[in-house]
Amino acid sequence: MRRAAGTALLGSLASVAGCLGGSGGGTWDADRDGSLQPWLYDPASYREDVTDYVVGYWEPATFAASQDSLGESASRVQRYHAAAPEDVEFTVELGGASDSGGLPYVLVSRGTFDAETVRSSLTSEFERVGSVDDRPLYGDGTDAFAVVADGELVFVRGLSRADAETYVTGSRSFASDDERLATFFDTVGVGANAGFRLSTDESGTPTLHGHAYRVDGGTTDARAMRVPGVSETRGEELESYLGQVQSSVDRLRSTAVEYDDERVLLDLEFATSQAPFGVDPLSNFGVR
């Protein structure tokens, strides 16, 4: 795999965290056993013509603990319901599209919040319709259901009640079964904020765009990956663009990129107060 020279965006050649190609040591912990994976359903089990599968992951408690360092970045931190951020360990959001319609939308939050606090965030249209494994189940009379218990919220839209209950109680192995996702979790992980999109490119090749942000006080490291990679010509264009931003993006402290025809890896170091949480860094650098 080719390694492009790191670009020092604040006047020095700062080393990036870890070895981009995964061929050595480093401080970037991929954390493959993150809390996101157990909730990833297989989109093909709901639609045969899936075009996009999109997943987002946030750790509100981590951001709450870093409040003093966030600055203007605090406006990017997601808040999905009434629980205080410091009481929400993680939130996973899943959805997508197919040629024949949308994929089920799922929102999962785990933490130390109490059930009543989260229950109050449901609209007045929801009412108790039963239980799932001794946990209260709420529905809106159509295709939306929610399990609300102390420390747990699972919201599902776009499924029948039976399928919603199966999702809540079932086991899922999609993260380990899909080669692109296995590569993502081995190489990128989740950090305090992560996201990825599975789709196909114009030639019909399956693709993955994924990223993760790790907050360490006033510094935030980001890693982004695209599978498959890019051609030598396209990689050189990316290197050139990285050079162009050197004099114009002061929130970046360092950046480095590797690429070949299998994948692109981008490592960035931001000032936490200006880190673009929730944004795929590679999309900002022209790799889509």
Backbone bond lengths (Angstrom), bond angles and torsions (degrees), N, CA, C in turn:
res aa  C-N    CA-C-N  psi(-1)  N-CA   C-N-CA  omega(-1)  CA-C   N-CA-C  phi
1 M - - - 1.468 - - 1.527 109.42 -
2 R 1.312 115.79 134.50 1.447 120.25 -179.40 1.515 110.69 -76.65
3 R 1.328 116.91 139.27 1.448 121.62 176.37 1.513 109.42 -112.91
4 A 1.327 116.49 122.03 1.452 121.09 176.58 1.510 109.15 -84.37
5 A 1.304 116.88 148.60 1.457 120.58 179.86 1.512 110.59 -62.66
6 G 1.339 116.36 138.60 1.458 120.58 176.23 1.514 109.77 -62.92
7 T 1.333 116.64 143.26 1.455 121.92 -179.82 1.507 109.10 -105.73
8 A 1.315 119.44 117.94 1.458 122.47 -179.58 1.513 108.74 -84.63
9 L 1.317 117.19 112.67 1.457 120.68 -174.14 1.511 112.86 -93.63
10 L 1.332 117.85 -3.97 1.457 120.03 174.84 1.521 110.87 -125.51
11 G 1.330 115.41 26.90 1.449 119.30 170.41 1.507 115.70 95.35
12 S 1.348 119.69 4.15 1.452 120.14 177.30 1.518 108.73 -141.82
13 L 1.317 116.48 155.27 1.452 120.26 -179.82 1.523 108.71 -86.65
14 A 1.338 116.03 86.28 1.459 120.85 179.92 1.515 109.07 -81.07
15 S 1.315 116.45 137.52 1.460 119.84 179.18 1.510 110.12 -77.50
16 V 1.325 115.09 145.87 1.452 119.25 179.18 1.509 109.65 -83.42
17 A 1.331 115.57 161.74 1.463 120.27 -178.31 1.515 109.96 -76.51
18 G 1.333 115.52 120.91 1.452 119.37 174.72 1.515 112.87 82.15
19 C 1.314 115.14 174.79 1.460 121.70 176.50 1.511 107.70 -98.68
20 L 1.302 117.12 119.37 1.457 120.30 -171.15 1.511 113.05 -58.72
21 G 1.305 116.66 -40.28 1.451 118.63 -175.54 1.520 113.97 -79.03
22 G 1.325 118.15 -3.66 1.457 120.32 -179.77 1.519 112.88 75.76
23 S 1.351 117.59 17.90 1.460 120.23 -175.11 1.518 112.33 -99.00
24 G 1.317 118.57 9.22 1.449 120.22 -179.34 1.499 111.06 -159.21
25 G 1.345 115.97 -164.38 1.450 120.58 -179.04 1.507 111.30 -78.22
26 G 1.337 116.36 -164.94 1.454 120.35 -179.23 1.505 110.34 143.78
27 T 1.325 116.30 172.84 1.452 120.91 -175.22 1.517 112.88 -99.57
28 W 1.318 118.28 -3.49 1.465 120.32 -179.65 1.529 108.55 -82.31
29 D 1.331 116.19 110.08 1.452 122.38 179.91 1.516 108.79 -93.86
30 A 1.325 117.31 113.98 1.459 120.28 -175.67 1.532 112.42 -65.25
31 D 1.329 118.77 -24.77 1.468 121.96 174.67 1.518 110.69 50.45
32 R 1.325 115.83 58.56 1.465 119.67 -176.10 1.523 112.01 -62.85
33 D 1.310 118.25 -24.92 1.462 120.65 -176.79 1.519 112.20 -90.37
34 G 1.306 116.96 36.47 1.451 120.99 179.50 1.517 112.35 -66.24
35 S 1.321 116.00 166.11 1.468 121.02 -175.95 1.520 112.78 -72.93
36 L 1.317 118.01 -13.07 1.462 121.36 -177.57 1.529 112.33 -68.47
37 Q 1.305 116.94 -42.68 1.463 120.89 -167.50 1.529 115.78 -57.87
38 P 1.326 119.40 -42.60 1.474 117.80 -175.51 1.521 114.66 -62.24
39 W 1.344 118.22 -14.32 1.461 120.81 -176.50 1.524 113.40 -99.57
40 L 1.316 117.84 1.15 1.464 120.69 -174.69 1.521 110.91 -81.39
41 Y 1.323 116.46 107.16 1.462 119.27 175.80 1.526 109.90 -79.29
42 D 1.320 115.56 159.72 1.460 122.35 176.62 1.524 107.94 -83.69
43 P 1.338 119.62 112.68 1.465 120.29 -177.10 1.523 112.97 -61.19
44 A 1.334 117.06 -28.39 1.467 120.04 -179.40 1.521 112.00 -68.64
45 S 1.334 117.28 -15.81 1.460 118.98 177.92 1.526 111.47 -76.68
46 Y 1.347 116.92 -11.26 1.462 121.25 179.23 1.519 112.82 -113.18
47 R 1.332 117.90 -31.28 1.463 122.49 -179.86 1.522 109.75 -140.05
48 E 1.322 115.96 139.53 1.458 119.80 178.06 1.520 112.74 -85.97
49 D 1.334 117.33 -16.39 1.468 121.46 -173.64 1.530 111.05 -119.30
50 V 1.326 116.04 48.39 1.462 121.67 -176.89 1.526 110.46 -64.80
51 T 1.319 116.54 132.22 1.459 121.36 176.42 1.526 112.45 -107.87
52 D 1.334 117.82 -31.28 1.461 121.52 -179.59 1.525 109.54 -148.79
53 Y 1.330 114.97 138.79 1.464 122.15 174.27 1.522 105.35 -131.11
54 V 1.331 116.40 117.50 1.459 121.17 -170.51 1.523 109.36 -121.27
55 V 1.328 116.01 132.32 1.462 121.76 -176.98 1.524 109.51 -133.55
56 G 1.321 116.08 136.01 1.456 121.69 175.09 1.511 111.05 -126.33
57 Y 1.322 117.21 147.86 1.469 122.58 -176.69 1.521 108.55 -138.49
58 W 1.352 115.94 132.86 1.464 121.97 178.83 1.525 109.63 -136.78
59 E 1.331 116.39 148.89 1.455 122.53 172.54 1.524 108.45 -118.22
60 P 1.348 116.82 86.08 1.463 119.40 -177.07 1.520 114.06 -55.64
61 A 1.327 118.19 -37.40 1.467 120.43 -179.54 1.527 111.18 -63.57
62 T 1.341 116.89 -36.77 1.469 120.02 177.33 1.518 110.77 -64.32
63 F 1.326 116.83 -42.18 1.460 120.03 178.71 1.526 111.13 -68.69
64 A 1.329 117.19 -36.24 1.462 119.74 177.78 1.523 110.60 -62.79
65 A 1.328 116.83 -38.74 1.462 120.83 178.69 1.526 112.13 -70.05
66 S 1.345 116.59 -19.35 1.471 121.26 -178.96 1.519 111.95 -104.98
67 Q 1.319 117.37 18.09 1.458 121.99 -173.35 1.519 112.51 -53.66
68 D 1.315 117.98 -40.05 1.465 121.08 -176.67 1.522 112.19 -65.15
69 S 1.326 117.71 -23.29 1.461 121.20 -177.38 1.520 113.50 -97.44
70 L 1.331 117.77 -12.17 1.459 120.02 -170.62 1.522 113.70 -73.05
71 G 1.321 118.78 -40.67 1.457 120.10 -179.20 1.511 111.48 57.65
72 E 1.334 116.41 -132.00 1.463 120.89 -177.81 1.525 112.08 -68.10
73 S 1.325 118.38 -17.70 1.457 120.53 178.05 1.519 112.40 -68.85
74 A 1.331 117.54 -17.57 1.459 120.52 -178.58 1.527 111.65 -59.41
75 S 1.324 117.01 -27.83 1.467 119.80 -178.78 1.524 112.18 -69.57
76 R 1.335 117.51 -16.30 1.462 121.04 180.00 1.526 112.71 -87.52
77 V 1.322 117.69 -14.86 1.452 120.87 -175.22 1.520 109.94 -72.19
78 Q 1.317 116.26 129.53 1.460 121.64 -174.23 1.520 111.61 -76.21
79 R 1.336 115.66 142.71 1.464 122.15 170.90 1.518 107.05 -134.02
80 Y 1.315 115.88 118.90 1.455 120.47 -170.30 1.523 113.86 -103.53
81 H 1.322 118.17 -22.58 1.462 119.66 -175.31 1.523 109.43 -156.55
82 A 1.327 115.73 -170.80 1.461 120.51 -166.96 1.524 114.41 -76.52
83 A 1.315 119.24 -15.36 1.455 120.49 -177.55 1.523 111.07 -64.20
84 A 1.322 116.60 143.91 1.463 121.07 176.56 1.525 109.53 -64.71
85 P 1.335 118.43 138.42 1.468 120.53 -177.03 1.522 113.51 -53.30
86 E 1.330 117.69 -38.76 1.459 119.62 -178.17 1.528 112.95 -65.99
87 D 1.347 116.55 -13.49 1.460 120.84 178.87 1.526 112.85 -98.44
88 V 1.344 117.48 4.25 1.472 121.42 -178.19 1.523 108.73 -113.77
89 E 1.312 116.37 107.99 1.463 121.43 -179.26 1.517 111.17 -64.92
90 F 1.332 116.34 -48.52 1.457 119.72 177.86 1.516 109.63 -155.57
91 T 1.340 114.37 157.51 1.463 122.79 172.95 1.524 108.02 -134.06
92 V 1.334 115.95 132.23 1.459 122.73 176.62 1.521 108.23 -116.46
93 E 1.329 116.32 135.44 1.462 121.75 178.77 1.521 108.18 -126.84
94 L 1.341 117.69 128.88 1.454 122.52 -176.00 1.517 110.25 -131.01
95 G 1.317 115.60 145.10 1.455 120.90 176.29 1.514 109.66 -174.40
96 G 1.321 116.34 -172.42 1.447 119.06 179.18 1.512 111.74 163.66
97 A 1.323 115.47 -167.85 1.451 120.90 -173.87 1.520 110.53 -144.90
98 S 1.318 114.73 160.73 1.457 122.28 173.41 1.515 107.81 -144.10
99 D 1.319 116.32 170.57 1.459 119.44 178.68 1.522 112.05 -64.95
100 S 1.326 116.99 -23.92 1.459 120.48 -177.61 1.524 113.48 -102.72
101 G 1.329 118.22 2.35 1.463 120.19 178.86 1.511 112.17 145.64
102 G 1.334 115.61 177.71 1.445 120.53 -176.10 1.518 113.32 -77.30
103 L 1.335 115.33 157.80 1.448 121.61 172.01 1.524 109.35 -83.89
104 P 1.327 118.10 161.22 1.458 119.56 176.04 1.522 111.54 -58.12
105 Y 1.325 115.23 138.48 1.466 120.45 174.35 1.525 108.01 -94.32
106 V 1.331 116.22 131.15 1.457 121.63 -178.62 1.517 109.47 -131.77
107 L 1.318 116.74 137.50 1.461 123.38 173.42 1.521 107.53 -130.08
108 V 1.323 116.29 124.15 1.463 121.79 179.67 1.517 108.78 -124.67
109 S 1.338 116.81 130.73 1.458 121.85 173.39 1.519 109.09 -129.71
110 R 1.328 115.07 137.71 1.460 121.63 175.14 1.525 108.67 -128.92
111 G 1.323 115.97 147.77 1.458 119.46 179.29 1.512 111.46 174.09
112 T 1.341 114.92 -146.97 1.461 120.83 -178.95 1.521 111.90 -115.23
113 F 1.314 118.41 11.69 1.462 121.87 -179.24 1.525 110.19 -69.53
114 D 1.329 115.26 157.66 1.463 119.03 177.72 1.526 109.61 -92.15
115 A 1.315 115.11 155.50 1.459 121.16 -174.57 1.517 112.27 -61.48
116 E 1.320 117.72 -39.00 1.456 120.57 -175.49 1.521 111.28 -63.99
117 T 1.330 116.86 -37.32 1.460 120.14 179.52 1.522 111.06 -61.23
118 V 1.328 117.21 -45.84 1.459 120.87 -178.03 1.521 110.33 -75.06
119 R 1.319 117.07 -35.59 1.462 120.05 179.65 1.527 110.56 -59.29
120 S 1.303 116.36 -33.55 1.464 120.08 -178.79 1.518 112.40 -68.87
121 S 1.350 117.40 -16.97 1.462 120.10 179.54 1.520 112.44 -83.24
122 L 1.331 117.28 -12.77 1.459 120.02 175.24 1.527 109.05 -72.06
123 T 1.299 117.11 146.79 1.455 120.24 -179.73 1.525 110.59 -69.19
124 S 1.286 116.75 166.33 1.461 121.65 -179.44 1.523 112.17 -66.24
125 E 1.332 117.16 -10.89 1.457 120.90 -179.20 1.529 112.73 -78.20
126 F 1.324 117.40 -13.17 1.462 120.39 -179.35 1.520 110.28 -89.76
127 E 1.339 115.23 141.92 1.454 120.23 175.40 1.522 109.43 -143.09
128 R 1.295 116.26 158.97 1.464 121.46 -179.82 1.530 109.59 -64.27
129 V 1.344 115.96 128.61 1.466 119.99 -179.32 1.520 111.85 -122.68
130 G 1.315 117.81 -2.55 1.460 119.80 -179.76 1.506 111.27 156.88
131 S 1.318 115.37 -154.59 1.461 121.77 -178.94 1.526 109.88 -140.00
132 V 1.322 115.38 153.60 1.459 122.60 173.04 1.520 107.09 -129.42
133 D 1.312 116.77 113.58 1.470 121.13 -176.97 1.524 111.08 49.86
134 D 1.325 116.44 47.78 1.475 123.53 178.00 1.528 113.36 67.70
135 R 1.340 117.36 12.66 1.464 120.84 174.57 1.521 108.89 -106.19
136 P 1.335 118.19 137.71 1.465 120.53 -178.13 1.526 111.89 -61.03
137 L 1.324 116.23 136.39 1.461 122.85 177.59 1.521 108.55 -114.54
138 Y 1.342 115.68 130.57 1.460 121.93 -179.83 1.523 109.12 -117.32
139 G 1.329 116.08 150.61 1.449 121.28 177.76 1.511 111.03 -142.53
140 D 1.351 115.71 160.70 1.470 119.76 -179.94 1.520 111.87 -106.99
141 G 1.326 117.22 9.50 1.454 120.81 179.28 1.507 114.10 87.96
142 T 1.335 118.04 -3.51 1.470 120.99 178.35 1.525 109.24 -122.51
143 D 1.337 117.39 -110.29 1.460 120.31 -176.55 1.523 112.10 -121.86
144 A 1.323 117.59 26.60 1.459 121.40 179.62 1.523 109.64 -119.25
145 F 1.345 115.35 131.81 1.458 121.46 -178.63 1.524 109.05 -138.67
146 A 1.326 115.12 152.57 1.458 119.98 180.00 1.515 109.79 -144.16
147 V 1.325 115.57 133.96 1.455 122.40 170.07 1.524 106.85 -101.85
148 V 1.324 115.77 123.32 1.459 120.37 -177.23 1.519 108.66 -125.65
149 A 1.324 116.63 119.02 1.458 122.12 177.08 1.526 107.41 -143.04
150 D 1.315 116.85 169.95 1.462 119.60 177.59 1.523 109.04 -57.91
151 G 1.328 115.05 122.85 1.457 120.16 178.12 1.507 115.55 76.91
152 E 1.326 118.66 10.30 1.463 119.90 -176.84 1.526 111.68 -149.99
153 L 1.325 114.95 131.71 1.458 122.25 169.01 1.520 107.73 -134.49
154 V 1.333 116.12 125.27 1.467 121.27 172.80 1.521 106.87 -126.07
155 F 1.328 116.32 113.52 1.459 122.14 -179.52 1.520 108.40 -112.50
156 V 1.332 116.21 131.26 1.463 121.83 -177.86 1.525 108.92 -131.54
157 R 1.326 116.76 131.91 1.461 121.69 174.42 1.526 108.66 -130.65
158 G 1.334 114.98 138.83 1.461 119.59 177.88 1.514 113.66 99.96
159 L 1.343 118.08 12.70 1.448 122.57 178.07 1.527 109.93 -128.01
160 S 1.308 115.21 156.44 1.458 119.36 170.59 1.523 108.58 -69.48
161 R 1.333 116.42 165.70 1.458 118.99 178.70 1.524 111.03 -59.50
162 A 1.327 116.97 -42.96 1.466 120.04 -179.29 1.521 111.31 -61.39
163 D 1.347 116.85 -43.22 1.462 120.23 179.57 1.525 111.24 -69.24
164 A 1.329 117.31 -35.42 1.457 120.68 177.17 1.527 110.55 -64.26
165 E 1.314 117.36 -42.75 1.454 120.64 178.20 1.524 110.99 -65.54
166 T 1.333 116.61 -38.64 1.468 120.12 177.55 1.514 111.13 -63.22
167 Y 1.341 116.35 -39.78 1.460 119.16 178.24 1.526 110.50 -62.02
168 V 1.314 117.50 -44.53 1.469 121.37 -177.15 1.520 111.30 -63.84
169 T 1.315 117.61 -39.31 1.465 121.09 -173.37 1.519 113.42 -98.12
170 G 1.320 118.84 -14.21 1.457 121.37 -172.60 1.519 113.68 -81.95
171 S 1.320 114.91 170.14 1.463 121.78 175.18 1.517 108.65 -105.15
172 R 1.330 116.47 147.15 1.461 121.63 -176.57 1.531 109.71 -129.50
173 S 1.338 116.72 134.99 1.460 121.35 -178.71 1.517 112.48 -121.34
174 F 1.344 117.44 12.48 1.459 120.30 -172.95 1.521 112.53 -59.22
175 A 1.337 117.39 -37.47 1.462 120.33 -176.66 1.519 111.96 -60.91
176 S 1.319 117.54 -37.55 1.464 120.25 -179.40 1.517 112.40 -87.36
177 D 1.337 117.08 -21.92 1.466 120.18 -177.94 1.525 113.01 -81.95
178 D 1.336 117.62 -27.56 1.457 121.40 -177.65 1.530 109.83 -90.18
179 E 1.325 117.04 121.63 1.462 121.33 -174.37 1.531 111.80 -61.83
180 R 1.338 116.67 -37.64 1.466 118.93 -179.63 1.522 110.56 -64.56
181 L 1.323 116.94 -41.13 1.458 119.53 -179.45 1.519 111.39 -71.06
182 A 1.328 117.20 -36.98 1.457 119.63 176.27 1.532 110.09 -58.32
183 T 1.333 116.06 -42.84 1.462 120.37 177.40 1.525 110.97 -63.85
184 F 1.333 116.29 -41.51 1.466 120.19 179.95 1.517 111.22 -60.53
185 F 1.330 117.85 -48.95 1.457 119.80 -176.41 1.519 111.94 -70.97
186 D 1.325 117.81 -32.41 1.457 120.49 177.13 1.525 112.27 -69.57
187 T 1.335 116.72 -31.73 1.458 121.22 -171.31 1.518 113.32 -103.03
188 V 1.319 116.99 -34.67 1.466 121.68 -172.91 1.526 112.15 -113.17
189 G 1.333 118.14 -46.99 1.452 120.44 -177.73 1.516 111.97 75.00
190 V 1.340 116.63 -152.49 1.454 119.16 -174.82 1.521 114.34 -123.47
191 G 1.336 119.92 -37.29 1.456 120.08 -178.01 1.514 111.78 62.12
192 A 1.347 116.11 -149.57 1.462 121.64 178.80 1.520 111.83 -88.02
193 N 1.328 116.16 -18.04 1.467 122.28 178.55 1.518 107.38 -153.00
194 A 1.315 116.26 131.40 1.459 120.34 179.69 1.515 109.60 -147.01
195 G 1.304 115.57 162.18 1.455 120.59 176.40 1.509 109.84 -163.54
196 F 1.315 115.60 153.49 1.458 118.95 173.12 1.523 109.67 -153.65
197 R 1.318 113.51 159.74 1.465 121.27 178.55 1.519 108.90 -134.19
198 L 1.317 116.45 123.42 1.454 122.51 172.74 1.521 108.33 -98.39
199 S 1.321 116.63 129.86 1.461 120.31 179.92 1.521 108.36 -158.01
200 T 1.322 116.90 -160.74 1.457 122.27 174.80 1.521 108.43 -131.85
201 D 1.336 115.86 149.37 1.458 118.63 178.40 1.528 109.71 -87.79
202 E 1.322 116.07 -173.93 1.463 120.65 -174.83 1.526 113.15 -63.09
203 S 1.333 116.47 -23.63 1.463 119.90 179.25 1.518 112.51 -89.85
204 G 1.338 116.78 -1.80 1.455 120.70 -179.15 1.514 114.23 90.14
205 T 1.334 117.91 6.64 1.463 121.95 179.28 1.526 110.54 -77.83
206 P 1.346 118.73 130.31 1.463 120.31 176.54 1.522 111.08 -61.49
207 T 1.331 117.05 136.10 1.458 121.54 -177.56 1.524 110.55 -129.83
208 L 1.310 114.84 160.25 1.456 122.34 170.80 1.515 108.76 -136.98
209 H 1.339 116.40 130.95 1.450 122.73 166.98 1.517 106.90 -115.14
210 G 1.315 118.36 123.38 1.450 120.72 -178.82 1.505 112.71 -142.85
211 H 1.334 116.16 156.35 1.468 120.59 -179.13 1.514 109.83 -155.41
212 A 1.325 116.00 160.85 1.456 122.14 173.98 1.517 109.30 -148.99
213 Y 1.334 115.48 147.82 1.459 122.92 176.24 1.523 109.03 -118.01
214 R 1.329 116.39 136.93 1.463 122.23 176.77 1.524 108.27 -122.71
215 V 1.328 115.09 123.55 1.463 121.28 -175.60 1.522 109.58 -96.80
216 D 1.334 116.02 129.85 1.464 122.17 176.01 1.526 108.00 -136.33
217 G 1.332 116.00 81.85 1.458 120.40 -178.42 1.515 111.15 63.67
218 G 1.311 116.97 -124.76 1.450 121.94 -177.88 1.510 114.64 -80.25
219 T 1.332 117.21 -2.20 1.462 121.99 -179.85 1.525 110.12 -118.61
220 T 1.310 116.18 137.26 1.456 122.04 175.61 1.516 109.12 -127.08
221 D 1.327 116.44 126.22 1.460 122.31 175.28 1.521 109.25 -97.46
222 A 1.316 115.86 141.00 1.458 121.46 177.81 1.518 108.76 -127.27
223 R 1.302 115.81 141.89 1.460 121.38 173.46 1.520 108.15 -128.15
224 A 1.315 116.65 135.57 1.456 121.68 179.76 1.520 109.20 -131.01
225 M 1.314 116.10 147.39 1.460 121.18 -176.95 1.518 110.41 -140.94
226 R 1.322 115.39 142.54 1.460 121.74 171.21 1.514 108.73 -125.29
227 V 1.328 116.40 132.42 1.462 123.49 174.18 1.527 107.34 -125.67
228 P 1.352 119.26 126.03 1.461 127.51 -0.62 1.523 111.53 -75.83
229 G 1.344 115.24 -175.94 1.450 120.43 -176.45 1.514 113.29 -86.77
230 V 1.325 115.24 -149.32 1.458 120.76 -176.45 1.522 109.47 -133.17
231 S 1.310 115.29 164.53 1.448 121.07 177.68 1.522 110.53 -72.54
232 E 1.328 115.65 166.39 1.450 120.41 177.64 1.524 111.27 -58.43
233 T 1.319 116.29 -42.26 1.468 119.95 179.87 1.519 111.26 -63.56
234 R 1.328 115.57 -45.53 1.474 118.75 179.91 1.518 110.86 -66.74
235 G 1.324 118.17 -35.46 1.455 121.10 177.43 1.515 112.12 -65.10
236 E 1.311 116.05 -39.17 1.469 119.57 177.98 1.520 110.66 -66.23
237 E 1.318 117.16 -35.68 1.469 120.52 175.44 1.532 110.41 -62.70
238 L 1.333 116.52 -39.99 1.453 120.69 177.74 1.524 110.82 -63.79
239 E 1.322 117.20 -44.59 1.458 120.27 176.76 1.530 111.22 -58.17
240 S 1.321 115.37 -43.06 1.460 119.66 -179.78 1.525 111.11 -61.90
241 Y 1.332 115.50 -41.40 1.464 119.10 -179.62 1.519 110.68 -66.39
242 L 1.313 116.77 -39.05 1.461 119.52 176.66 1.529 110.74 -59.26
243 G 1.313 115.47 -38.28 1.457 118.42 176.79 1.512 112.91 -65.10
244 Q 1.325 116.79 -35.39 1.460 120.61 -178.67 1.524 112.45 -67.09
245 V 1.336 117.21 -31.99 1.467 118.76 -178.23 1.522 112.42 -79.87
246 Q 1.308 116.76 -6.14 1.464 120.68 -176.36 1.524 112.22 -54.60
247 S 1.306 116.84 -40.21 1.464 119.97 -174.76 1.520 113.51 -95.53
248 S 1.352 117.59 0.12 1.464 117.85 -172.43 1.518 115.23 -124.09
249 V 1.327 118.96 -9.28 1.460 121.21 -177.17 1.518 109.04 -118.90
250 D 1.334 116.58 93.57 1.450 119.36 -173.40 1.528 114.03 -80.06
251 R 1.337 117.75 -11.86 1.463 118.43 178.79 1.525 112.16 -78.82
252 L 1.331 117.50 -15.16 1.453 122.51 177.99 1.519 109.84 -86.62
253 R 1.318 116.42 128.89 1.459 120.92 177.68 1.520 112.48 -96.65
254 S 1.306 116.95 -31.79 1.465 120.64 174.79 1.515 109.28 -162.94
255 T 1.309 115.52 159.39 1.460 121.10 176.39 1.517 109.72 -154.17
256 A 1.308 116.54 146.92 1.461 121.82 175.51 1.522 108.08 -148.83
257 V 1.314 115.94 152.26 1.459 120.41 -176.06 1.521 110.25 -139.76
258 E 1.299 116.38 144.72 1.454 124.24 169.32 1.519 108.13 -125.16
259 Y 1.327 116.02 149.18 1.461 118.21 178.40 1.515 110.50 -156.13
260 D 1.310 114.86 150.52 1.453 124.15 165.88 1.525 106.07 -155.72
261 D 1.330 117.68 -165.60 1.461 118.27 -176.43 1.525 112.79 -79.47
262 E 1.345 118.01 -5.34 1.451 121.20 179.24 1.522 112.62 -92.67
263 R 1.334 118.15 -38.34 1.452 120.25 -178.20 1.517 110.61 -165.80
264 V 1.326 114.39 161.89 1.465 122.77 171.88 1.520 106.99 -117.14
265 L 1.335 117.05 135.42 1.456 122.60 175.91 1.519 108.91 -125.14
266 L 1.316 115.26 129.73 1.458 121.15 -179.87 1.521 108.55 -126.18
267 D 1.333 116.91 126.81 1.459 121.73 174.60 1.517 108.90 -114.11
268 L 1.333 116.11 132.20 1.461 122.55 -178.98 1.518 109.72 -131.41
269 E 1.298 115.63 149.78 1.457 121.56 172.65 1.518 108.57 -122.92
270 F 1.346 116.11 123.00 1.457 122.83 -177.27 1.524 111.11 -113.74
271 A 1.310 115.27 158.05 1.451 120.41 159.44 1.525 106.66 -72.83
272 T 1.332 117.63 125.19 1.466 120.75 -175.88 1.520 111.94 -54.07
273 S 1.308 116.74 -35.35 1.459 120.46 -176.80 1.518 113.26 -64.87
274 Q 1.357 117.23 -14.95 1.453 120.66 -179.16 1.533 112.57 -129.51
275 A 1.308 117.37 15.12 1.462 120.23 -178.56 1.532 110.32 -70.48
276 P 1.321 117.72 136.76 1.477 121.16 -177.30 1.521 112.77 -86.65
277 F 1.325 117.12 62.42 1.461 121.02 -178.64 1.530 110.50 -53.11
278 G 1.325 115.02 141.56 1.453 120.06 179.58 1.510 114.51 86.99
279 V 1.312 117.72 -4.19 1.456 122.60 -178.58 1.515 109.98 -109.40
280 D 1.320 117.67 135.02 1.455 122.32 175.09 1.527 108.68 -73.90
281 P 1.340 118.50 111.71 1.474 119.86 -177.32 1.515 113.63 -58.14
282 L 1.337 117.94 -34.95 1.459 118.55 -179.24 1.516 112.22 -65.33
283 S 1.322 118.06 -32.18 1.467 119.78 177.57 1.523 110.45 -65.81
284 N 1.333 115.96 -32.70 1.467 119.54 176.87 1.521 112.22 -70.99
285 F 1.335 116.66 -19.98 1.455 120.57 -178.86 1.530 111.74 -106.61
286 G 1.324 115.77 20.87 1.450 120.25 169.90 1.505 116.04 84.54
287 V 1.349 118.30 10.96 1.464 120.39 176.95 1.510 108.01 -108.66
288 R 1.317 116.92 111.50 1.467 121.29 -175.43 1.509 111.46 -120.89
